[in-house]
């Protein structure tokens, strides 16, 4: 299933590419879907976030209160779905009904600081985001109460983040190109892991992925860095393109598929 700038959401047969259905929005659909229990959840540019039956393409519910447009992949966690928009807000909706549970904005007047391009992560009853304002924020997943929020000139986090496979650490990449791992349980920003990646000034918002005890970190110049979860040692780097890494997808024990903004698709075995 995929959204398109032609205002449509397409569902294709994974084996032969045959179109199964399409669902039309009022504006471009730039967000990515998450699928759970036969329902696809996706945001668009028309102020509507949709839950669509995967078999029929018919909406199960629509939330029409989104400010700005959605470009990232939402998070399903503890019977809610979480996502940000380029309207400065982070939303938590009831997964079954689409009703607003809570929303939050960072107080900035400019939408350029919106928590829109990061993929939120959830662990230990908390939701974590990083955003262009260089702050990391931790919320109570149920109430939306801010547990802690910190911006540190020495830790300039941006949108690129992820969650360890054991859900003990939230990963984030700094604008200086360092990989950091933060405790999910601490009452403030607590760094548990730090690896200098030697990337230089770095802006790629793409999600960080851990698989098979290896952390895969994207860059805006088409390079993947593999870091050992044990000790944070750099294992290898591989350059695919000169453009931003879009997505990193583990497909089996020692293989990942990577896409880049200039249209390249690469399968890496490690």
Secondary structure, DSSP 8 states (H G I E B T S, - for coil): -EE-TTSEEEEE-TTT--EEEEEE-SS---SB-EEETTEEEEE-SSS-EEEEETTT--EEEEE----S---SB-EEETTEEEEE-TTSEEEEEETTT--EEEEEE---SSGGG-S-SS--EEETTEEEEE-TTSEEEEEETTT--EEEEEEBTTB-EEEEEEE-TTSSEEEEEETTSEEEEEESS-SS--EEEEEE----S-------EEETTEEEE--TTSEEEEEETTTT-EEEEEE--SS-EEEEEEEETTEEEEEETTS-EEEEE-
